[in-house]
């Protein structure tokens, strides 16, 4: 299944997204993680589009081919990302969608579905898949992510950058050599001195200093009244088992709307690139 590459203006910024398939069964928004791009969702988008779904995979502002913010301390935060999502959905005339979010993408989806910051989205999100994301994250893991994301390295060659990605994203689980190569090539930008570095604005980590509690989103989770699938990497250091216990007791968990799957062989976060993971997500969305 092929896709188209597109651009749309949201909140005054140019946002890039790929668009897969036809919406015979509905539309899915698949949103990537903190320092990644929408191309991480290629396998999931291809899988879902072959089964009759349209899939929209945005690059968050400051990532991939989307515009960088001139106001990083104000705009690199979950509330602004939720605004981007609302304007994206409005611009594409999407009345209702299923949401699949990896890490940060899951947090954005939680805010959108809860409707506390974007009230018009509350009933337009039909289901929410959280790929190794929770309303409370382990601080040690956040520090680990900040350490590599805030000061992205630069290399002379893409081959060296790919080797770096293979090391830092080892918790994603198994990827084929071709998938590692695509991950590298779709998240590489060249610096003025000719070296290559990951394709995002390093200032996006100001989210953790300007908005230190941005990912502590229990009030939003507690407001969810829709089916939620939590895919937790069995070796995740970001979503702790005790947090999952609380998720079962609160919000959609208390309403019997939370489904949990532990993904073996993965930490933070499963790459959504192997058949079993793709089928888990597809079966959940189709059941909704």
C-alpha positions in Angstrom: 0.0 0.0 0.0 1.4 3.4 -1.0 0.9 6.7 0.7 0.9 10.4 -0.2 3.1 13.1 1.4 1.2 16.2 2.4 1.4 19.5 4.2 -1.2 21.5 6.1 -1.1 24.7 8.2 -2.1 24.2 11.8 -1.7 26.9 14.5 0.2 29.0 11.9 2.8 26.3 11.3 3.3 23.9 8.4 2.7 20.3 9.5 3.7 17.4 7.4 1.8 14.1 7.3 1.5 10.9 5.3 -1.9 9.7 4.2 -2.6 6.0 3.6 -5.6 4.1 2.2 -9.3 4.8 2.0 -11.7 5.3 5.0 -14.0 2.3 4.2 -13.9 1.2 7.9 -12.9 4.6 9.3 -9.8 6.8 9.9 -6.9 6.3 12.2 -4.5 8.9 13.4 -1.1 7.3 14.2 1.2 9.7 16.2 4.8 9.1 16.8 7.0 9.5 19.9 9.1 12.3 21.3 12.1 12.5 19.1 10.7 10.5 16.1 8.7 11.1 13.0 5.5 9.9 11.5 7.4 7.5 9.2 7.8 5.3 12.3 4.2 4.3 11.6 4.7 3.0 8.1 4.2 -0.7 9.0 1.1 0.0 11.0 -0.3 2.4 8.4 0.2 -0.1 5.6 -1.4 -2.9 7.7 -4.4 -0.9 8.6 -4.9 0.6 5.1 -4.9 -2.9 3.6 -7.8 -3.7 6.0 -9.9 -0.7 4.9 -8.8 2.1 7.1 -7.4 5.5 6.1 -4.4 6.3 8.3 -2.9 9.8 8.9 0.6 9.9 10.3 1.7 13.5 11.2 5.2 14.8 12.0 4.9 16.8 15.3 5.9 20.4 15.0 9.7 20.5 15.3 10.1 17.0 14.0 10.7 15.4 10.6 9.4 17.6 7.8 7.1 19.8 9.9 8.1 23.4 10.7 10.1 24.2 13.8 8.6 26.5 16.4 9.9 30.0 16.9 8.5 29.9 20.4 9.8 26.6 21.8 9.1 27.2 25.4 5.5 28.0 24.7 4.7 25.6 21.9 6.7 22.5 22.6 4.1 21.1 25.0 1.2 18.7 25.1 -1.5 21.4 25.0 -0.1 23.0 21.9 0.3 19.5 20.2 -3.4 18.8 21.0 -4.3 22.1 19.3 -2.3 21.0 16.3 -4.2 17.7 16.3 -7.5 19.5 16.5 -6.7 21.8 13.6 -5.3 18.9 11.6 -8.6 17.0 12.1 -10.6 20.1 11.3 -8.5 20.8 8.2 -8.9 17.3 6.9 -12.6 17.3 7.9 -12.2 14.2 10.1 -15.4 13.9 12.2 -14.2 10.8 14.1 -11.0 8.9 14.3 -9.3 6.1 16.2 -6.0 7.2 17.8 -2.8 5.2 18.0 0.0 7.0 19.9 3.5 5.9 20.7 4.9 7.5 23.9 4.4 11.2 23.4 1.8 10.5 20.7 -0.2 8.5 23.3 -0.1 11.5 25.7 -1.3 13.8 23.0 -4.2 11.4 22.3 -5.1 11.2 25.9 -5.4 15.0 26.1 -7.5 15.1 22.9 -9.8 12.3 24.0 -10.3 13.7 27.5 -11.6 17.0 26.1 -10.2 19.1 28.9 -8.0 21.2 26.7 -9.7 20.7 23.3 -13.4 20.2 24.2 -14.5 19.7 20.6 -12.4 16.5 20.3 -13.9 14.7 23.3 -16.4 12.7 21.2 -14.4 12.6 18.0 -11.9 10.1 19.3 -13.5 6.6 19.1 -10.7 4.6 20.6 -7.2 5.2 22.1 -4.2 2.9 21.8 -1.4 3.9 24.1 1.9 2.4 22.9 4.0 2.4 26.1 2.5 5.5 27.5 0.8 6.2 30.8 -0.6 9.2 32.7 2.5 9.1 34.9 6.1 8.3 33.6 9.1 7.1 35.5 11.4 10.0 36.2 14.6 8.0 35.7 13.5 7.1 32.2 12.6 10.7 31.4 16.1 11.7 32.4 17.5 9.0 30.1 15.5 10.3 27.2 16.5 13.9 27.9 20.1 12.9 27.9 20.2 11.7 24.3 17.4 13.8 22.9 18.5 17.2 24.2 22.0 17.0 22.7 21.7 15.0 19.5 25.0 13.8 18.2 26.3 14.5 14.7 28.2 12.1 12.4 30.1 12.3 9.2 27.9 9.6 7.5 24.4 8.2 7.6 25.8 4.8 8.3 27.3 6.1 11.5 24.0 7.7 12.4 22.2 4.5 11.8 24.5 2.7 14.2 23.7 5.3 16.8 19.9 4.8 16.2 20.4 1.0 16.5 22.0 1.5 19.9 19.7 4.1 21.4 16.5 2.6 20.1 17.4 -1.0 20.9 14.4 -1.1 23.3 12.1 -0.8 20.3 12.6 -4.6 19.8 13.4 -6.4 16.6 13.7 -4.5 13.4 14.9 -5.8 10.1 18.0 -4.3 8.5 15.7 -2.6 5.9 13.6 -1.1 8.7 16.6 0.2 10.5 17.8 1.8 7.3 14.5 3.4 6.7 14.4 4.7 10.2 17.8 6.3 9.7 17.0 7.8 6.3 13.6 9.2 7.3 15.0 10.8 10.5 18.2 12.4 9.2 19.0 16.0 8.5 22.3 17.4 7.3 24.0 20.2 9.2 25.7 23.3 7.6 29.1 21.6 8.2 28.0 18.6 6.2 27.5 16.2 9.1 24.2 14.4 9.7 22.1 14.5 12.9 18.6 13.3 14.0 15.8 15.2 12.2 14.2 17.2 15.0 14.6 20.5 16.8 16.8 20.0 19.9 14.8 22.7 21.6 11.8 20.4 21.8 13.3 19.1 25.1 12.4 22.5 26.7 9.1 20.8 27.2 10.6 19.1 30.3 12.0 22.4 31.8 9.3 24.9 30.8 6.5 22.4 31.5 8.1 20.0 34.1 4.8 18.2 34.9 3.5 18.1 31.3 3.4 14.3 31.3 1.6 14.0 34.7 -1.8 13.8 33.2 -4.0 11.7 35.6 -6.9 14.2 35.4 -7.0 13.7 31.6 -6.8 9.9 32.0 -9.5 9.9 34.6 -11.8 11.8 32.2 -11.5 9.2 29.5 -14.7 7.3 28.7 -13.7 5.3 25.6 -12.0 2.0 24.9 -8.3 2.1 25.7 -5.6 -0.4 24.7 -2.3 -0.2 26.5 0.6 -1.9 24.9 3.3 -2.0 27.5 6.8 -3.0 26.6 7.6 -5.9 29.0 11.0 -4.3 29.7 9.8 -0.7 29.7 11.5 1.6 32.1 9.0 4.4 31.4 5.7 2.8 32.2 6.2 1.1 35.5 4.0 -1.9 36.7 2.7 0.1 39.7 1.5 2.7 37.3 -0.4 0.1 35.3 -2.1 -1.1 38.5 -3.3 2.5 39.1 -4.5 2.7 35.5 -6.6 -0.4 36.1 -8.3 1.2 39.1 -8.9 4.6 37.6 -10.5 6.2 34.5 -11.3 3.8 31.7 -9.8 1.0 33.9 -12.5 1.5 36.5 -15.1 1.5 33.8 -13.9 -1.8 32.3 -12.7 -0.1 29.2 -9.0 -0.7 29.5 -7.2 -3.6 27.8 -3.6 -4.4 28.7 -1.1 -6.3 26.5 2.5 -6.8 27.6 4.7 -6.9 24.6 7.6 -9.3 25.0 11.1 -8.5 23.9 10.5 -4.7 24.0 11.2 -1.9 26.3 10.3 1.7 25.4 8.6 1.5 23.0 7.4 -1.3 20.8 8.1 -0.4 17.2 4.7 -1.6 15.9 6.5 -3.3 13.0 5.9 -7.0 13.5 2.7 -8.9 12.7 1.7 -9.7 16.2 1.8 -6.1 17.3 0.0 -5.0 14.2 -2.8 -7.5 14.7 -3.3 -6.5 18.4 -3.9 -2.9 17.3 -6.0 -3.9 14.3 -8.2 -6.3 16.3 -8.8 -3.7 19.0 -9.8 -1.0 16.6 -12.0 -3.3 14.6 -13.8 -4.5 17.8 -14.6 -0.9 18.7 
